């Protein structure tokens, strides 16, 4: 039997099943229905259930939308531990447009990585077990890349999935907002109280200015303070 590690199609299938299990777990833990999740992705309930059964897989942009809807960290879909939902609302108004834009950006990133690696479509297709025509559609953004296949492509092209996550678009803005909120909630209660007290704003602004100064300038300021106090 051919070694699984050398068979890209088997690797994709394993990733597909793992992702399907994560989708089910995330939906159930957030008490969402199949119909609600299908509506977020503009899919029929049957098409969404195909994602959870593993017969089909969502693209990264679809995972980004689901992570916002479920209010779970996007990174949990490739193995990072999840956190409890923070009940922050989703504010993406045009899901279809956001998905289409993300698919084009991911496709362009894949094409750039492939050409930078000196590979043509046929060579990459052979390495990852995806036919050449499908790869071309992925790169043009005309077909969403199922996430297990995207993981395999990223591995082959030396990309990190984190590089492909939306950072500047409307989905990325919501992801950053939620991440910032979670980081704030992770702070000790005393520090959160200090930050939210308007009286302390000058101290926070001073800390921001000091953080941008080079070491020599900070040393000069510290020496000046010592001269004043002693």
Buried (B, 14 or more C-beta within 10 A) or exposed (E): EEEEEEBBEBBBBEBBBBBBEBBBBBBEEBEBEBEBBBBBBEBEBEEBBBBBEBEBBBBBBBBBBBBBBBBBBBBBBBEEEBEEBEEEEBEBEEBEEBBBBBBBBBBEBBBEBBEEEEBEBEEBBEBBBBEBEBBBBBBEBEBBBBBBBBBBBBBBBEBEBEEBBBEEBBBBBBBEEBEEEBEEEEEEEEEEEBEEEEEEEEEEEEEEEEEEEEEEEEEEEEEEEEEEEE
